[in-house]
């Protein structure tokens, strides 16, 4: 699997375990437990 993804949405990571979360999983957790990684969007303005 390549690390490059076509998705430009932010990624969510569990602050405690460091595991990658889906957006649905991240919404269930308290905000202080979720780390949001914003990926740069080449050629696009920041939303």
Residue pairs with C-beta under 8 A, 6 or more apart in sequence:
7 39
8 39
8 41
8 44
9 23
9 39
10 36
10 37
10 38
10 39
11 20
11 36
11 37
11 39
12 20
12 21
12 22
12 23
12 25
12 26
12 34
12 35
12 36
12 37
13 19
13 20
13 21
13 34
13 35
13 36
13 37
14 20
14 21
14 29
14 33
14 34
14 35
15 32
15 33
15 34
15 35
16 33
21 29
21 34
26 34
26 36
